[in-house]
Amino acid sequence: MATSFHRASSFSTGSPSPCSMACRPWSGTAQPRSSPPSVTLVRWTPPRFGWTKLNFDGSVLHDGSGRASIGGVIRDAHGRVVLSFAERTEHAPIGIVEARALIRGLKLALDYGCDRLVVEGDDLTLVKLLRCESTQTRIPREMLDEIIWLLDSFDVCEVQHNFREGNSVADAMCREAYKTAVPRLLIGMVPHALWDKVAEDRRGVVHERVRG
């Protein structure tokens, strides 16, 4: 079965024009100029007609509680929620937990009958590995083999990266998992607290990602 891969789209604002300074005598030690922060505009985009999109995320708390969680959401071409999930998982390095979230989401997508799927997450290391753009990995071989087998189970599947700001619903589902020990699987909806985030994504709201 064919598996194709494409990058998520994002775009950056142009750099500010340099300031002109009047010539004047200078004494003392020259100070290095700090580079202006770069701004990337990020948003969630729906899949093409006839496709569904899985956004997944993992969370690991380093507060001594030993808690970790996975979460995700599947939406259609209109941005409507097909299903969402949130559950706690065994504490592990974040790369492992991210992969668990992806595996859980892929299994749910298959169970629901999705055949054309876009997979999107903010774990760039995992995304590059699955797109054969890098050999760097944070997961064991057997976990990678399981993910590849699941991806190949769809008629067509695309894997792409998006920044956390464009993956906010999946990120919020991870936080929802900490509120109860009972796994949550919601068909056609998300928790009430996440309605605004889903609505923003459907409207194509753009978020600024600032890096110094």
Disulfide bonds with the S-S distance in Angstrom:
none
